[in-house]
Amino acid sequence: MADGDAAVLLGELDALRKRTRRDRRGHWLPLLAIGALTLGAIPFYRPAPDPCRVLVTALGVCDSGEVPSTTFTVPGLGRFDPLGAFTAGNIYDPVSPLALGAYWLLALLAGLLLTTWWYRRRAEVSGLETSTKAYARVTLAGLLVVLGMSLVRAVAAEPVSHLRLGAKAAVLESAVFLAVPVVLAVLSEREFGRTRGYRVALVAGFALTSVLGAAVVSKTGGLLLFAAGLLVLAWRERSAWCGAVALGYSWFTLLANGSWMGSVFWRLGWRPDPATGMEEVLFAAKDVLLPGATAIVGGLVALVLSRVRR
């Protein structure tokens, strides 16, 4: 075969590979779903009608009674809060922390089920399959980490609190917390994922994220797990656009976990009026606004691009 013919053949194979990868992509629906599920949490952040809730946030005390929470006492273990990663640390106490925590659990599972169904359906229609195993692993493992964080806080709250090095460092620490499960999920799809070394890394990663999460993660557990899922999905799809959306979602989530969202909206000129009910709810839910909007806009753009390229 002549060199020219070989070059043409290689070019055609490369074009076919790119076209197949493009046709296999279907991340617009998961992006829209995750964005909608993120913004769907807004009503559950509605502040409890407590005149001294600011004092509760600042001092942990209030004359009007006990602050509602999902914490309960386990004999021999102490105070245990399995939903604390979703509910604790908000500027206002929500009307029902249990409803907020339950919503995030159901939202994460709904996102997993919808994403899995969507890619299987696309595989049946087009014959091109995108595996969702890594996405499932990072989501389910993340829920186990949330439970591990709760156990660490119950038995060693004081020691792990020293791992939080301040608001700015917390963003970096949270990034490490986010990166570990993503890297492990990606490695699970590689040859290394079938070795003993990977199993050791899995145990070490679970221990690290449980301890680090207990120190630095508050209120944004659901956002962090969605962010991890989006990063894994972007890697699986080999999509630059999905990757950009996943990074944007992750960045806003890290800012929210570090309690920087109030400053962000303040600099953008938003001065919420506490006397306006809807504004108060939106401000209480400010941590989910930009991540959710990022995913929805990203999903809409991906949908348009998928239609244009056909």
C-alpha positions, -999 to +999 in steps of 0.1 A: +000+000+000+013+034-010+021+059+017-006+082+004-032+055+005-022+046+041-024+083+051-059+085+036-070+053+054-057+065+087-074+099+082-107+081+075-103+059+105-096+089+127-127+107+113-148+076+119-135+073+155-144+110+162-178+107+146-186+075+166-175+092+198-197+123+190-227+101+181-223+082+214-224+114+235-257+121+253-246+141+282-272+169+276-299+150+295-278+142+326-267+178+327-303+191+325-314+165+351-287+173+376-293+210+371-330+206+377-325+183+407-300+209+421-324+238+418-353+215+430-338+217+464-345+254+468-379+251+485-364+228+512-341+256+523-370+278+534-359+292+567-377+282+599-399+310+613-376+316+642-369+352+651-335+343+666-322+319+640-292+342+634-282+338+670-285+300+665-262+302+636-237+324+654-238+311+689-256+277+688-283+289+713-317+303+711-344+311+737-372+299+714-364+263+718-342+235+704-329+239+668-345+213+645-319+188+632-314+153+620-290+144+649-298+117+674-279+100+701-265+065+697-255+047+729-218+042+730-213+064+700-226+098+708-244+123+687-249+109+652-262+129+622-263+107+590-277+137+569-254+163+583-234+166+551-266+178+534-282+199+562-256+213+587-239+246+583-266+266+564-269+303+573-305+297+582-320+266+598-344+250+573-380+243+583-373+206+581-337+194+580-350+159+576-369+168+544-338+186+531-316+157+537-341+132+523-345+153+492-307+152+485-306+115+490-335+109+466-321+135+441-287+117+440-304+083+435-328+098+409-299+113+390-281+079+390-312+060+378-320+085+351-284+086+338-282+048+337-315+045+320-307+072+294-274+057+283-289+022+281-317+035+260-293+053+237-273+020+234-304+001+224-314+027+197-280+035+183-259+005+191-233+028+207-229+022+245-214+046+271-207+028+303-222+044+334-204+020+359-179+047+370-207+072+375-226+046+396-195+038+416-187+074+425-223+082+435-228+051+456-193+052+471-200+089+479-231+080+499-210+056+519-184+083+525-212+106+538-221+078+563-184+075+572-181+112+577-210+110+602-194+082+621-161+102+623-179+133+636-197+112+662-165+097+677-138+122+669-154+156+663-129+176+683-097+160+667-109+163+631-119+199+636-082+208+637-079+196+601-099+226+589-073+252+582-095+282+575-120+294+549-095+297+520-077+265+528-111+248+531-116+253+493-084+234+486-092+207+511-126+203+496-110+200+462-090+171+475-121+155+490-138+158+455-108+146+435-101+114+454-134+095+445-132+108+409-097+095+405-106+061+421-137+059+399-116+065+367-090+040+378-117+014+384-122+014+346-085+007+340-064-024+343-052-011+377-088-014+389-084-052+390-053-053+411-047-056+448-031-022+448-064-007+437-083-024+466-057-009+490-061+025+474-099+021+477-097+015+514-072+044+519-094+067+498-125+059+518-106+066+551-091+098+538-124+112+524-143+102+555-119+120+578-113+150+556-150+153+548-158+153+585-135+182+589-143+204+559-176+194+543-208+210+555-242+215+538-228+208+503-227+170+504-252+166+476-235+192+454-202+175+459-215+141+449-232+155+418-200+173+409-180+141+412-205+124+390-203+151+364-165+150+363-166+112+358-192+115+331-171+141+313-142+118+314-163+089+301-177+109+273-144+125+263-163+157+259-146+191+264-179+209+268-192+184+294-158+188+312-161+226+312-196+224+327-185+198+353-156+221+363-179+251+366-203+231+387-175+219+408-159+253+413-192+269+425-197+239+448-163+244+463-170+281+469-203+271+485-187+247+508-162+274+519-192+297+525-181+321+498-214+323+480-227+352+501-197+373+491-201+363+454-237+374+452-229+406+473-202+415+447-227+408+419-250+434+435-276+412+451-289+427+483-317+404+495-345+419+514-353+397+545-389+410+545-395+395+510-404+359+515-391+346+481-359+366+483-352+351+517-358+316+505-335+322+475-308+336+497-311+307+521-306+284+491-279+306+475-254+277+475-274+257+449-282+286+425-250+289+404-242+251+403-278+244+392-279+272+366-245+261+353-257+225+347-289+236+331-273+261+307-246+235+299-272+209+292-292+233+269-261+242+249-251+205+246-286+197+233-284+224+207-249+213+196-261+177+193-289+188+170-267+211+149-241+184+143-266+158+130 
